[in-house]
Amino acid sequence: MNLPDGFYFRPKRGPSAGKSMKREHPCVLKRGEEISLLDVLAIPLKRKRAVLGLPILAAVVAFVVSLLAPNMYTATARLLPPQEPGTGIQGLVSNGGGTMYSLVGGKSSADVYVGILESRTVADDIIQRFGLKEVYGDSTMADVYRKLADRTRVNVSTKTQIISISVKEHDPVIAAAIANGYVDGLDRINRSMNITEGQRKRIFLEGRLTKVERDLAEAESELKDFQQKYRLVALEEQARTVVEGAARIRAEMISAETELEVLKQFRTDRQNETIMLKTRVAELGRQLAIAETGSNGNKAGNGDPQGDPFQFSFQNIPELSMQFGRLVREAKVQEKLFELLTSQYELAKIEEAKDMNTIQILDRAVPPDRKSGPKRVMITALTAVSVFILAVLWAFFTEYLSFMKAHEPQAYSQFLQYAKPWRG
């Protein structure tokens, strides 16, 4: 190809090459001359010992260093993507109109999981749980965070949305434990944030059930006290007994009064029998008064059990019946309400268990039996190639400096001045 005026590297060939060194540098290329592949290769071949020797030496050194480096083991845990949106983390990001959804820019639940796994909260839990500050031998938490982040990779498959958590450590058991620790930390945070509809219902019903249980106990206690005060077991039966007893007393009293009148009018000579009948009529009258009014003149009425054969008076039956009915009704209402809330509470607990969205673990990390690094062959090859490229560039650069020293001494002097600070 045709090249513009200038200086290009092209060694001269032929018997007169040595003489031309006095007049012209062997790498000068005139206008109109073409450069070939041999012209390019001639320069590194001129310093082939350095160009070939340095990469070989560097490869040997890199291989030895890689042999001295401790092995690294990579343990990986995999999580399935969330399947059903709840009202916790998944629900916040699955609803297009939700606040969390807008905050994360429409990211999926898997992306939110990745953010949680890379959070400082999970990192603090891992560091404290496995004592990584002592394991890494770092004095500051910043260095521990950096090392943990460098040894941890969290990736999401674009096709399946499966989350992979990979941890590299010198000990395969520790690598697997830390990877599983990330899974446990994510599950714990997810559970704490995952408030489901069933859980809210269960919490509400639990509070209502506690209150109803307390109200039921109070209603039953009031009914028991009322029954103990008036010695009530079956109000209807007892009321019928009281009415029948009052009617019997009334009949006996009328009979005694009739007999007394007969004695007074026709049997005046039976004074003792008359006195006994009068006494009997008075006693029957007292008993009838107790049954009807609940009072016997000694303030022991109104259902006072001490000294009276009746637990309550005939006159108080309607009021006692009303009070007793109210207390029984209140107790039955609270009992039915308690039964209803108990059944709803049990259903809410079942619903809560069904709605609880936890992470779905596809693979837990296991201690690997093969090392993942260092990759000694790759390290050696990359080192050799890199040093070879640098050696070739060095060969071209030194050849250019040689040309500049011979043909442009002023530019060469300026270059030395610029390079002086770097040379010390």
Secondary structure, DSSP 8 states (H G I E B T S, - for coil): ----SS-------STTHHHHTTTS-TT---TT----HHHHHHHHHHTHHHHHHHHHHHHHHHHHHHHHS--BEEEEEEEE---S--SSHHHHHHSTTSHHHHHTTS--HHHHHHHHHTSHHHHHHHHHHHTHHHHHT-SSHHHHHHHHHHTEEEEE-TTT--EEEEEEESSHHHHHHHHHHHHHHHHHHHHHH---HHHHHHHHHHHHHHHHHHHHHHHHHHHHHHHHHHT-S-HHHHHHHHHHHHHHHHHHHHHHHHHHHHHHHH-TT-HHHHHHHHHHHHHHHHHHHHHHHS--SSS--TT--SS-S-SS-STTHHHHHHHHHHHHHHHHHHHHHHHHHHHHHHHHHHHHHHH----EEEE-----SS--B--HHHHHHHHHHHHHHHHHHHHHHHHHHHHHHHH-HHHHHHHHHHHHHHH-
